[in-house]
Amino acid sequence: MSKEILTTNEAADLLGIARTSLINWVERGELTPATTPGGHRRFRRSDLIEFADKRGFDINVATEKKAKDAGDSERAKVLIVDDDENFRQFAQDCLSIAGDFDVKESTNGIDAALIVGSWHPSIVLLDLRMPKMNGFEFCRQMRSNADFKDVKIIIMTAYADEETKKEIDEIQADDLISKPIGIKAFVEKLRQVLT
């Protein structure tokens, strides 16, 4: 019989996510645990299952992936480049739930270029409108360098009008994510681009 009341670590394991992602959701008020007299958080299994259902991820799948990933040494590297802190956190949470991605992040194209050069990610999730170097210029520079031709670039934007889509085609991005997007669709999009 499964425990109904779980510790923070047990709750994170059930959801198949990092403990820090769970704590972030609590601090943002998206999950409300009980607190013991000693100040420790406790989660009801039923609340966690309801939380997972609302966000479109399967607890059994997440747990199986986490167990499988413990034996996998090759994980996709994802660089999130977006000046929107909330979206970066959302993306981190999604990828933590999925369990098979290593993630780094940047707030602008210049810093992202330095990370790409040293880390060589599998995918760059790229916002178009950022300070210092926008997503269009970043993508052009990536595509002009033969060392990074194999890096997949997914453009993320809330402004996916026809003109923007045409510009995205011209800079040879691999795909487009229109913001906002749900957890399940977000992770599926990344997996599609990787295959």
C-alpha positions in Angstrom: 0.0 0.0 0.0 1.3 3.4 -1.0 1.9 6.2 1.6 -0.6 9.0 1.6 1.6 11.6 3.3 5.0 12.2 1.6 8.1 14.2 2.5 9.5 16.7 0.0 12.0 14.2 -1.4 9.3 11.5 -1.7 6.9 14.0 -3.4 9.7 15.0 -5.9 10.4 11.3 -6.6 6.7 10.6 -7.1 6.5 13.4 -9.6 9.8 12.4 -11.2 11.2 15.9 -10.8 14.1 17.6 -9.0 13.5 18.6 -5.4 14.2 22.2 -6.3 11.4 22.3 -8.9 9.0 21.1 -6.3 10.1 23.7 -3.8 9.8 26.4 -6.6 6.2 25.4 -7.2 5.5 25.6 -3.4 7.1 29.0 -3.1 5.0 30.3 -6.1 1.8 28.9 -4.4 1.1 26.3 -7.1 1.3 23.5 -4.5 0.3 23.8 -0.9 1.8 21.3 1.5 1.1 20.9 5.2 3.8 21.9 7.6 4.9 19.8 10.6 5.5 21.4 14.0 9.2 21.1 13.2 8.7 23.2 10.0 9.0 20.3 7.5 6.7 20.1 4.5 4.4 17.2 3.9 2.4 16.5 0.7 -0.8 14.4 0.2 -0.3 11.9 -2.5 -3.8 12.7 -3.9 -2.9 16.4 -4.1 0.3 15.6 -6.1 -1.6 13.3 -8.5 -4.2 16.1 -9.1 -1.4 18.6 -9.6 0.3 16.3 -12.1 -3.0 15.7 -14.0 -3.7 19.4 -14.3 -0.3 20.0 -15.8 -0.6 17.1 -18.3 2.1 14.7 -17.1 1.8 11.1 -16.1 3.3 10.3 -12.8 4.0 6.7 -13.8 5.8 7.8 -17.0 7.8 10.4 -15.1 8.9 7.9 -12.5 9.8 5.2 -15.1 11.8 7.8 -17.0 13.7 8.9 -13.9 14.6 5.3 -13.2 15.7 4.7 -16.8 17.7 7.9 -16.9 19.7 6.9 -13.8 21.3 4.3 -16.1 21.6 6.5 -19.2 24.7 8.6 -19.5 23.7 10.4 -22.7 21.2 13.1 -22.0 20.1 15.9 -24.3 21.7 19.3 -23.5 19.2 22.1 -23.6 20.1 25.8 -23.5 17.2 28.1 -22.6 17.8 31.7 -23.9 15.1 34.0 -22.8 15.1 37.3 -20.8 11.7 36.3 -19.2 12.5 34.7 -15.9 9.1 33.2 -15.5 9.4 31.4 -18.9 12.9 30.2 -18.1 11.6 28.7 -14.8 8.7 27.1 -16.6 11.0 25.5 -19.1 13.3 24.3 -16.3 10.3 22.8 -14.5 9.1 21.0 -17.7 12.5 19.6 -18.4 12.9 18.5 -14.8 9.6 16.6 -15.0 10.7 15.0 -18.3 13.9 13.9 -16.5 16.2 13.3 -19.5 17.6 16.7 -20.2 20.6 18.6 -18.9 19.8 22.3 -18.8 21.6 25.6 -18.8 20.1 29.1 -19.3 20.9 32.6 -20.4 19.1 35.9 -20.5 20.6 37.2 -23.8 22.2 36.2 -27.1 25.8 37.2 -26.2 26.0 35.1 -23.0 24.2 32.3 -24.9 26.9 32.3 -27.6 29.6 31.8 -25.0 27.7 28.9 -23.4 27.1 27.3 -26.9 30.8 27.5 -27.6 31.9 25.8 -24.4 29.0 23.4 -23.8 27.7 22.5 -27.3 24.0 21.9 -26.5 21.7 19.6 -28.5 18.9 22.2 -28.5 18.8 25.9 -28.1 15.4 27.2 -27.0 15.6 30.8 -28.2 13.4 33.8 -27.5 13.4 36.4 -30.3 13.1 39.6 -28.4 16.0 40.0 -25.9 18.5 42.6 -24.9 22.1 42.8 -26.2 21.6 40.4 -29.1 18.2 39.4 -30.3 17.2 35.8 -31.3 17.3 36.5 -35.0 20.9 37.7 -34.9 21.9 34.8 -32.5 20.3 32.3 -34.9 22.1 33.8 -38.0 25.4 33.6 -36.2 24.8 30.0 -35.2 23.8 28.9 -38.7 26.9 30.6 -40.2 29.3 28.6 -38.0 29.9 25.0 -39.3 30.8 23.8 -35.8 27.2 24.4 -34.7 25.2 23.2 -37.8 24.0 20.1 -35.8 22.6 22.2 -32.9 18.8 22.3 -33.1 17.2 25.7 -32.7 13.6 26.1 -31.5 12.3 29.7 -31.6 10.0 30.6 -28.7 7.7 33.6 -29.1 4.4 35.0 -28.1 4.3 36.9 -31.5 3.9 34.2 -34.1 2.3 36.3 -36.8 2.9 35.5 -40.5 5.7 38.0 -40.9 7.5 36.6 -37.9 7.1 33.0 -39.2 8.6 34.1 -42.5 11.6 35.6 -40.7 12.0 32.4 -38.7 12.1 30.4 -41.9 14.8 32.7 -43.3 17.1 32.2 -40.3 16.8 28.4 -40.6 15.4 27.6 -37.2 14.3 24.0 -36.7 10.9 24.7 -35.1 8.7 27.2 -33.4 7.0 27.2 -30.0 4.2 29.7 -29.6 4.0 30.9 -26.0 2.1 30.1 -23.8 2.4 26.3 -24.1 1.6 23.4 -21.8 4.1 21.1 -20.1 3.3 18.0 -22.1 3.3 19.8 -25.5 6.5 21.6 -24.6 8.4 18.4 -23.8 6.9 16.5 -26.8 8.1 19.4 -29.1 11.7 19.0 -27.9 11.6 15.2 -28.3 10.3 15.6 -31.9 13.1 18.0 -32.8 15.7 15.6 -31.4 14.5 12.6 -33.4 
